[in-house]
Amino acid sequence: MSDHTSTSMHSRYAVGSLSVAPFCLGGNVFGWTADEATSFAVLDAHAEAGGNFVDTADGYTSFVEGNSGGESETIIGEWMKRRGNRDDVVLATKVGTLEGREGLRPANIRAACEDSLRRLQADHIDLYYTHRDDETVTVPEIVDTLDALVREGKVREVAASNLSASRLRESLAYAQDGGKAAYVAVQPHYNLVSRETYEGELQDTAAESGLASFPYFALASGFLTGKYRPGDEPSTTRGSLAAQYLGSERGQRVLAALAEVAEAHGVSGAGVALAWLRTRATVVAPIASARTPEQLPGLLEAAGVELTGEEVERLEKASR
């Protein structure tokens, strides 16, 4: 998105053969801070509001003590089975970070895909990401393996997360030259207090190649919701991640600007932070998670917030 056009959760945007809503619900909290019942409630609320795009990974939530990974996929798969709504969901998952399934060697990608399909109780994955690059594997090996999964109908479209601009260009060129399935999207770390993680060569490459981007950490681990203030000592893992921004002048400038713009629109700071992302080149749908249904409306507001050019510049200036 590069204009300031108002939209809604019922709007759809073409990404390859997929049609996605302007907000993507992150599944990293499912099986972590949200149990199955709560996860179902969040997913139900998202669907009822018009959302159709859900993001997860095979590695979610192996980072939680007592979990082995695959918990998020399992919960989402069970939710789709019980609701009978698989065809209504654009489902994104990732390969490469699950313990025992790390990396992007062809045999591992294939095995991981089968594992994900089983947990999701699905016959295909709509958008399959390489979760992070594996430079021990050549670009042709990775692209050829993903292409085979597309040709077999197990994956509809492929994408990359945490990939350098140079490897992205190499991958796109190889796919194009060989008539292979090419990446249609990237998933970068990108938000108002972390612009350098995407802006520049990677964003330029995505824009030149017509790729969509779906930023993760879109709310800086909750910092951009405004719930953390200087002097706070967050006790949660996500809170600890957000704490890195608490003492910075940039962080405080951004929170002040968000509060000002949010008040003008009568929405949450989180909604404005996500709406700002949607004005950035290549960004189609930011990703954010909600661990309760009550947290979801503030995120979904982003789809309907129409920022003025002056407001965008205010946020731009604060975030430099």
N, C-alpha and C positions, 0 to 999 in steps of 0.2 A: 504493500500500500504506500502510495506517495502523495495522496491528496488527503483532504480532511473531511471526506464525505461520511455522513452519518450512515450507520447500517444497523443491523439487528442480528440476533442469534439465529434467525431463520434465513439470513443471507448465506449464499454459498459461493465459493471461489474454486475455480478449476486448478488442480495441481496434477499434471499428467492426466490420467484417466479418472482421478478422484475428484470429489466435490465436497469441500470442507467448510465448516462454519468458521467465523472469524475469531474463535477462541478454542483452544485445545485444553482439555482437562488432563492434568498430570496424574498418573497413577502411582507415583513413587511412595505415597503415604499408605496405600492399600496393603494391609498386612503388617504395617508398622505402627503409625499413630492412629490409624483407623482400622478397626476390626471388620470382619465380614459384614455384619449387619449395618454398621455405620457407612462402610464403603458402598453397599447397595443403596443406601439412602442418598448419598452424594451423587452416585451415578443416575439414580432415578430423577433427582432434582435437575441435574444437568440435561437429561433427555427431555424432561417436561418443559424446560426453558427454551428448547429448540437446538440444543447442542448435539452434535453428531460425531465429534472428533475426540478420541481418547488415546493418550500416549502412555506406554509402559516400556518395560525391558525385562529380559530374562534375569538380569542381575538384581532386580527389585524383589525382595528386600534382603539380600544376602549380607548387607552391611549392618543388620540388626542382630544383636546377640540372640542366639537360639533359633534364628532363621537360616535356611539353607539356600534361599533364592527361589524365584519362581512364584512366590506368594502372591504378588500383584497380578500376574497373568492368570493364576488359578482363580482368584476372586472375580476378575473380569469375565473369565470364561464361564464361571458358574452363574454370574449375573445375566449374561447374554442367553444362556441356556434356559434359565427360569423365566426370563422375560420374552423369549422367542424373538429377539430383535436383532440377530446378527446382521441382517441385511441393511439395517438402519444405522449401523455404527461403522465409522471409518476408523479402523483399528491400526495403530502404529505400535510396533515393538522393535526391540534391538537385540543384536548379537555381539558377543565379545567380552563381556565383563563377568559373567556368572562363574563362580568358582568351579573349576573342573571343565568349564567350557570357554576358557579365556582365549582370546586371539581370533584371527581371521583365516586360519588355514582352511582350505576347501572342505576337507572332511569334517572339520569342526563346525563350519557354517551350516553344512547340510544336517548334521546331527542336532545342532542347536535349533534349527528351524523345525525339525520334526518334534523336538521336545516342546517348543513353544506352541505349536499347533495342538499338541495333545493337551497341554495345560489350558489353552484357550478354548478347547472343545470346538475347534473351527477347521474348515478345510482349506482356508487361505488366510494370509495376512495382507492387509491393504497396503501398508507402508512399512517396509523392512529396512531398518537402519543398521549400518555398522556403527557400534556404540562409540568406539574410539579406534583410531588407526592402529595398524599392526605393521610396522615397517619391516618385519622379518618376512613378510609375504609380499610378493610382487603385485602391482596393480592388475596385470592381466589375470592372475590367479583369482583375485577377489572379484573382479568384474565378471569373469567367465562363470564363476560359481553362482553369483547373484542372477546373472542372465539365465542360467539353467533353471533356477527356481521359478523365475517369471515364466519361462516357456512351459514349465510343467504345471503352471496354474497354482502353485503354492504361495506365490507372492504376486501382488498386482503391480506395485511400484517400489523402487529402491531409493534410498537416501543415505546421507552420511552425517554423523555427529562427530564433533571434535576432530575435524580433518583439516590439514593445512591447505592453504591456497594452491601450493604447488602440486600436492598429491591430488587435489580436487581437479585441477586442470588436466593433469595426466590421465586421471580416470575418465573424465568426460571425453577427451580426445580419443582414447583407446576405444571407448564404447561407440563413439560416432564412426570411427574409421572401420570398425568391425561389424557395425549393425547390431550392436549388443544393447541390452537394457541399460539406460544411463540414469544416473542420479537425477531426480526431479526436485530434490529439496535438500537443505542442510539444516542442522539443528545446532546453533551456536549458543554459547554463554553470552548473554547480551541483556543489558538493562541500563537504566539511567545512571547508575554509579559504576557500571562496567561496560563502557563503550569501546574501549581499545581491544576487547576480546573478540570483536566482530568487525568494527568499522576499519576500513582500509582495504588491504589486498583481498582478504577473504570475501568481504561484502561486494567489492567491485567484481570479483570473479563470478560470484553468484548472480549479480545483476546482469553482467555481460552474457551469461549463459542462460538467462531466463529462468533461474531456479527460484523457488519459494524458500523462505526461511521461517522456522518455527523456534523462536528463542526459548531456551530454558533458563532457570534462575531469573525469570522475568521480573520477579519482585525481590531479588537479592535476598533469598532465604527469609522473606518476611520483613526485611528492613523497610522496604518501600510502602508497606502498609501503614507505617507510622506508629506501630505499637511498641517499638523499642525506643527508649530515650537515653541521652547521656547519663551515666551513673547507674543504668540498669545492669544487672548481672544475669543474663539469660541462663536458665538452667537446662534448657533442651538443646539437642544437637543442632536443630535449625536455628535456634536463638543464638547459639555460639557462633554459627556462621555469619549471622546478621551483625553480631557485635563488632566485627572488623570495621564496619562503616560508621559506628557510633561516634568515634572520636575525630573523624575527619571533617574538615571545613566543607569539603565538597558534599559529603553526606548531609550535613545540616542545611546547606543551601538548597539541595534537592528537596528535602522534606518541607522546607518553608515554601518553596515554589509549588510543590504538589498540594499542600494545604490550601494555598491561595486559589489555585485553579479549581480544585475540588469544591471549594466553597461556592465559587461562581457557578458551577454546574449542578450543585446539590448532590454530588456523588462522593464516593470514597476516594482517598488518595491512591489506593490500589487500582481502582478503575481508571484513574487518570494516567498512572504509570504504564498500564497496559495499553491504553489508548494512544499514548505517545509512541510506543513501539510500533503500533499499526500505521503510524505516519512515516516510518522509516522505509527506505528503499529495500525491496524484496520481502519485507515482513508481511505474511498473510495472517498468521494466527499465533500469538504468544501462548506459551504453555505455563499454566499455574495450577497448583493443587489446592484442594480444600479438604481438611480432615473432618469437617462436619458440614451438614447441609446449610447451616447458618452462615458459614463463611463464603458460600458460593455466590450469593447475589452481588456482593461487592466486586467480585471478579467479572461477572457477566455484564456489569454496567459498562465495561469498556467497549462493548460492541455498539452501544448507542451514544457514546460521547463524541461530539463533533468539536474538536479543538480548533480554535482560530489560529491564524498564522502568528498572531502576537503571543498567544499562549504557548505555541510550539517553541517560539524563540525564547520565551521566558524559561522554559524547561531546558532548552538547549544551553542557554547561558549558565544556568545554575549547575548543569552537569559537566561543564568543561573542566 
